[in-house]
Amino acid sequence: MIVDIENLTPLIAAGWDRARVLVVGDVMLDKYVFGHVERISPEAPVPVVRANQTREQPGGAANVAMNLAGLG
């Protein structure tokens, strides 16, 4: 069964424990870099960032699957 937005609310009300979901897509790793821009690179118009912190988390289909699993 393909669930569109109109059918999603009754599915949630009925309980996720009976729902069977298949997530199809690419699994990716999202990487976030936090820091301060020091200058613009002379080779290309891109910022040069001094990274203070990085964070990695599931992206793409992996993110969707983890969000669905978190619902119950």
N, CA, C and O atoms as a GROMACS GRO file, in nm:
protein
  288
    1MET      N    1   0.084  -0.118   0.000
    1MET     CA    2   0.000   0.000   0.000
    1MET      C    3   0.089   0.124   0.000
    1MET      O    4   0.181   0.135   0.081
    2ILE      N    5   0.062   0.214  -0.088
    2ILE     CA    6   0.131   0.342  -0.090
    2ILE      C    7   0.050   0.440  -0.007
    2ILE      O    8  -0.071   0.456  -0.029
    3VAL      N    9   0.115   0.504   0.088
    3VAL     CA   10   0.045   0.594   0.179
    3VAL      C   11   0.067   0.737   0.134
    3VAL      O   12   0.181   0.783   0.126
    4ASP      N   13  -0.042   0.808   0.105
    4ASP     CA   14  -0.031   0.951   0.076
    4ASP      C   15  -0.071   1.028   0.202
    4ASP      O   16  -0.109   0.967   0.302
    5ILE      N   17  -0.064   1.157   0.197
    5ILE     CA   18  -0.086   1.240   0.316
    5ILE      C   19  -0.226   1.224   0.373
    5ILE      O   20  -0.244   1.234   0.494
    6GLU      N   21  -0.327   1.200   0.288
    6GLU     CA   22  -0.463   1.184   0.337
    6GLU      C   23  -0.480   1.055   0.417
    6GLU      O   24  -0.560   1.049   0.510
    7ASN      N   25  -0.404   0.951   0.382
    7ASN     CA   26  -0.414   0.823   0.451
    7ASN      C   27  -0.320   0.811   0.570
    7ASN      O   28  -0.326   0.712   0.643
    8LEU      N   29  -0.233   0.908   0.590
    8LEU     CA   30  -0.132   0.897   0.696
    8LEU      C   31  -0.192   0.912   0.835
    8LEU      O   32  -0.153   0.839   0.926
    9THR      N   33  -0.286   1.005   0.854
    9THR     CA   34  -0.343   1.028   0.987
    9THR      C   35  -0.418   0.906   1.040
    9THR      O   36  -0.395   0.870   1.156
   10PRO      N   37  -0.504   0.840   0.964
   10PRO     CA   38  -0.568   0.718   1.016
   10PRO      C   39  -0.467   0.608   1.046
   10PRO      O   40  -0.486   0.529   1.139
   11LEU      N   41  -0.361   0.601   0.968
   11LEU     CA   42  -0.258   0.499   0.993
   11LEU      C   43  -0.190   0.524   1.127
   11LEU      O   44  -0.164   0.430   1.202
   12ILE      N   45  -0.161   0.650   1.158
   12ILE     CA   46  -0.100   0.682   1.286
   12ILE      C   47  -0.199   0.653   1.399
   12ILE      O   48  -0.160   0.599   1.503
   13ALA      N   49  -0.326   0.689   1.380
   13ALA     CA   50  -0.427   0.665   1.483
   13ALA      C   51  -0.446   0.516   1.508
   13ALA      O   52  -0.471   0.475   1.621
   14ALA      N   53  -0.434   0.434   1.404
   14ALA     CA   54  -0.451   0.289   1.418
   14ALA      C   55  -0.334   0.227   1.491
   14ALA      O   56  -0.346   0.117   1.547
   15GLY      N   57  -0.221   0.294   1.492
   15GLY     CA   58  -0.104   0.242   1.562
   15GLY      C   59   0.003   0.196   1.465
   15GLY      O   60  -0.026   0.125   1.369
   16TRP      N   61   0.126   0.238   1.491
   16TRP     CA   62   0.238   0.203   1.405
   16TRP      C   63   0.278   0.058   1.420
   16TRP      O   64   0.346   0.003   1.334
   17ASP      N   65   0.237  -0.006   1.530
   17ASP     CA   66   0.280  -0.143   1.553
   17ASP      C   67   0.226  -0.239   1.447
   17ASP      O   68   0.282  -0.346   1.427
   18ARG      N   69   0.118  -0.200   1.380
   18ARG     CA   70   0.063  -0.286   1.274
   18ARG      C   71   0.107  -0.242   1.134
   18ARG      O   72   0.080  -0.311   1.036
   19ALA      N   73   0.172  -0.129   1.125
   19ALA     CA   74   0.213  -0.077   0.994
   19ALA      C   75   0.339  -0.148   0.946
   19ALA      O   76   0.431  -0.175   1.024
   20ARG      N   77   0.342  -0.178   0.819
   20ARG     CA   78   0.461  -0.235   0.756
   20ARG      C   79   0.510  -0.133   0.654
   20ARG      O   80   0.436  -0.094   0.563
   21VAL      N   81   0.633  -0.091   0.671
   21VAL     CA   82   0.687   0.016   0.588
   21VAL      C   83   0.815  -0.032   0.522
   21VAL      O   84   0.900  -0.093   0.587
   22LEU      N   85   0.829  -0.004   0.395
   22LEU     CA   86   0.952  -0.031   0.320
   22LEU      C   87   1.006   0.102   0.272
   22LEU      O   88   0.938   0.176   0.201
   23VAL      N   89   1.128   0.131   0.310
   23VAL     CA   90   1.194   0.254   0.265
   23VAL      C   91   1.292   0.216   0.155
   23VAL      O   92   1.380   0.132   0.175
   24VAL      N   93   1.276   0.277   0.040
   24VAL     CA   94   1.363   0.250  -0.074
   24VAL      C   95   1.435   0.380  -0.110
   24VAL      O   96   1.373   0.484  -0.127
   25GLY      N   97   1.566   0.372  -0.119
   25GLY     CA   98   1.642   0.491  -0.155
   25GLY      C   99   1.788   0.475  -0.124
   25GLY      O  100   1.833   0.367  -0.084
   26ASP      N  101   1.861   0.580  -0.143
   26ASP     CA  102   2.005   0.580  -0.118
   26ASP      C  103   2.034   0.612   0.028
   26ASP      O  104   1.974   0.702   0.086
   27VAL      N  105   2.126   0.535   0.085
   27VAL     CA  106   2.172   0.561   0.221
   27VAL      C  107   2.293   0.653   0.210
   27VAL      O  108   2.388   0.625   0.137
   28MET      N  109   2.289   0.763   0.284
   28MET     CA  110   2.397   0.862   0.278
   28MET      C  111   2.441   0.897   0.419
   28MET      O  112   2.371   0.868   0.516
   29LEU      N  113   2.555   0.960   0.428
   29LEU     CA  114   2.603   1.014   0.555
   29LEU      C  115   2.610   1.165   0.540
   29LEU      O  116   2.689   1.216   0.459
   30ASP      N  117   2.528   1.236   0.617
   30ASP     CA  118   2.532   1.382   0.615
   30ASP      C  119   2.640   1.428   0.712
   30ASP      O  120   2.645   1.382   0.826
   31LYS      N  121   2.726   1.517   0.666
   31LYS     CA  122   2.833   1.570   0.751
   31LYS      C  123   2.818   1.721   0.758
   31LYS      O  124   2.814   1.789   0.656
   32TYR      N  125   2.811   1.772   0.880
   32TYR     CA  126   2.797   1.914   0.904
   32TYR      C  127   2.927   1.965   0.965
   32TYR      O  128   2.981   1.904   1.057
   33VAL      N  129   2.976   2.076   0.913
   33VAL     CA  130   3.099   2.138   0.963
   33VAL      C  131   3.062   2.276   1.016
   33VAL      O  132   3.006   2.358   0.944
   34PHE      N  133   3.095   2.300   1.142
   34PHE     CA  134   3.067   2.428   1.206
   34PHE      C  135   3.198   2.501   1.230
   34PHE      O  136   3.297   2.440   1.271
   35GLY      N  137   3.200   2.630   1.205
   35GLY     CA  138   3.321   2.707   1.227
   35GLY      C  139   3.301   2.851   1.186
   35GLY      O  140   3.189   2.898   1.169
   36HIS      N  141   3.412   2.921   1.171
   36HIS     CA  142   3.410   3.062   1.134
   36HIS      C  143   3.478   3.081   0.999
   36HIS      O  144   3.583   3.022   0.972
   37VAL      N  145   3.417   3.164   0.916
   37VAL     CA  146   3.477   3.197   0.787
   37VAL      C  147   3.588   3.298   0.811
   37VAL      O  148   3.564   3.405   0.868
   38GLU      N  149   3.708   3.263   0.768
   38GLU     CA  150   3.823   3.352   0.788
   38GLU      C  151   3.843   3.447   0.671
   38GLU      O  152   3.878   3.564   0.689
   39ARG      N  153   3.820   3.394   0.549
   39ARG     CA  154   3.843   3.475   0.430
   39ARG      C  155   3.782   3.403   0.311
   39ARG      O  156   3.729   3.293   0.324
   40ILE      N  157   3.790   3.465   0.196
   40ILE     CA  158   3.748   3.404   0.070
   40ILE      C  159   3.874   3.354   0.000
   40ILE      O  160   3.975   3.424  -0.007
   41SER      N  161   3.868   3.232  -0.052
   41SER     CA  162   3.984   3.173  -0.118
   41SER      C  163   4.020   3.250  -0.244
   41SER      O  164   3.931   3.290  -0.320
   42PRO      N  165   4.150   3.272  -0.269
   42PRO     CA  166   4.191   3.342  -0.391
   42PRO      C  167   4.177   3.254  -0.517
   42PRO      O  168   4.169   3.307  -0.628
   43GLU      N  169   4.175   3.121  -0.499
   43GLU     CA  170   4.165   3.031  -0.615
   43GLU      C  171   4.024   3.021  -0.670
   43GLU      O  172   4.004   3.002  -0.790
   44ALA      N  173   3.926   3.034  -0.583
   44ALA     CA  174   3.786   3.023  -0.624
   44ALA      C  175   3.702   3.103  -0.524
   44ALA      O  176   3.744   3.123  -0.410
   45PRO      N  177   3.586   3.148  -0.566
   45PRO     CA  178   3.503   3.227  -0.474
   45PRO      C  179   3.431   3.140  -0.370
   45PRO      O  180   3.308   3.129  -0.370
   46VAL      N  181   3.509   3.077  -0.284
   46VAL     CA  182   3.454   2.993  -0.177
   46VAL      C  183   3.512   3.038  -0.044
   46VAL      O  184   3.626   3.084  -0.038
   47PRO      N  185   3.434   3.024   0.064
   47PRO     CA  186   3.485   3.064   0.194
   47PRO      C  187   3.587   2.964   0.249
   47PRO      O  188   3.574   2.843   0.229
   48VAL      N  189   3.687   3.015   0.318
   48VAL     CA  190   3.783   2.933   0.391
   48VAL      C  191   3.735   2.930   0.536
   48VAL      O  192   3.728   3.034   0.602
   49VAL      N  193   3.702   2.810   0.584
   49VAL     CA  194   3.640   2.795   0.716
   49VAL      C  195   3.738   2.729   0.812
   49VAL      O  196   3.800   2.628   0.779
   50ARG      N  197   3.750   2.786   0.931
   50ARG     CA  198   3.825   2.720   1.039
   50ARG      C  199   3.721   2.640   1.117
   50ARG      O  200   3.638   2.695   1.189
   51ALA      N  201   3.728   2.507   1.101
   51ALA     CA  202   3.627   2.418   1.161
   51ALA      C  203   3.648   2.406   1.311
   51ALA      O  204   3.759   2.378   1.358
   52ASN      N  205   3.541   2.426   1.386
   52ASN     CA  206   3.543   2.408   1.531
   52ASN      C  207   3.481   2.276   1.571
   52ASN      O  208   3.520   2.216   1.672
   53GLN      N  209   3.385   2.230   1.493
   53GLN     CA  210   3.309   2.111   1.529
   53GLN      C  211   3.255   2.046   1.402
   53GLN      O  212   3.220   2.116   1.306
   54THR      N  213   3.247   1.914   1.401
   54THR     CA  214   3.182   1.842   1.292
   54THR      C  215   3.079   1.747   1.352
   54THR      O  216   3.093   1.701   1.465
   55ARG      N  217   2.976   1.720   1.275
   55ARG     CA  218   2.872   1.627   1.318
   55ARG      C  219   2.833   1.542   1.198
   55ARG      O  220   2.816   1.594   1.088
   56GLU      N  221   2.818   1.414   1.219
   56GLU     CA  222   2.775   1.322   1.114
   56GLU      C  223   2.648   1.252   1.160
   56GLU      O  224   2.635   1.214   1.276
   57GLN      N  225   2.556   1.236   1.066
   57GLN     CA  226   2.432   1.165   1.098
   57GLN      C  227   2.377   1.102   0.971
   57GLN      O  228   2.413   1.143   0.861
   58PRO      N  229   2.290   1.003   0.986
   58PRO     CA  230   2.235   0.935   0.869
   58PRO      C  231   2.158   1.032   0.781
   58PRO      O  232   2.088   1.121   0.830
   59GLY      N  233   2.172   1.014   0.651
   59GLY     CA  234   2.101   1.098   0.556
   59GLY      C  235   2.027   1.013   0.454
   59GLY      O  236   2.037   0.890   0.456
   60GLY      N  237   1.953   1.076   0.368
   60GLY     CA  238   1.880   1.005   0.264
   60GLY      C  239   1.779   0.907   0.322
   60GLY      O  240   1.708   0.938   0.417
   61ALA      N  241   1.774   0.787   0.264
   61ALA     CA  242   1.679   0.685   0.307
   61ALA      C  243   1.707   0.639   0.450
   61ALA      O  244   1.614   0.600   0.521
   62ALA      N  245   1.832   0.643   0.493
   62ALA     CA  246   1.864   0.603   0.631
   62ALA      C  247   1.800   0.699   0.730
   62ALA      O  248   1.753   0.656   0.836
   63ASN      N  249   1.796   0.826   0.699
   63ASN     CA  250   1.732   0.925   0.785
   63ASN      C  251   1.582   0.897   0.794
   63ASN      O  252   1.524   0.901   0.903
   64VAL      N  253   1.519   0.870   0.681
   64VAL     CA  254   1.376   0.839   0.679
   64VAL      C  255   1.348   0.714   0.762
   64VAL      O  256   1.255   0.713   0.842
   65ALA      N  257   1.428   0.610   0.743
   65ALA     CA  258   1.407   0.485   0.816
   65ALA      C  259   1.423   0.506   0.967
   65ALA      O  260   1.345   0.452   1.045
   66MET      N  261   1.522   0.583   1.006
   66MET     CA  262   1.542   0.608   1.150
   66MET      C  263   1.429   0.692   1.208
   66MET      O  264   1.388   0.670   1.322
   67ASN      N  265   1.379   0.788   1.133
   67ASN     CA  266   1.265   0.868   1.181
   67ASN      C  267   1.140   0.782   1.196
   67ASN      O  268   1.067   0.797   1.294
   68LEU      N  269   1.116   0.693   1.101
   68LEU     CA  270   1.001   0.603   1.112
   68LEU      C  271   1.017   0.508   1.230
   68LEU      O  272   0.921   0.483   1.302
   69ALA      N  273   1.137   0.456   1.250
   69ALA     CA  274   1.162   0.367   1.364
   69ALA      C  275   1.142   0.441   1.496
   69ALA      O  276   1.097   0.382   1.594
   70GLY      N  277   1.174   0.569   1.498
   70GLY     CA  278   1.156   0.648   1.619
   70GLY      C  279   1.010   0.671   1.655
   70GLY      O  280   0.978   0.702   1.770
   71LEU      N  281   0.922   0.657   1.557
   71LEU     CA  282   0.778   0.673   1.584
   71LEU      C  283   0.720   0.552   1.656
   71LEU      O  284   0.608   0.559   1.708
   72GLY      N  285   0.793   0.445   1.659
   72GLY     CA  286   0.743   0.326   1.731
   72GLY      C  287   0.759   0.209   1.647
   72GLY      O  288   0.723   0.099   1.688
   0.00000   0.00000   0.00000
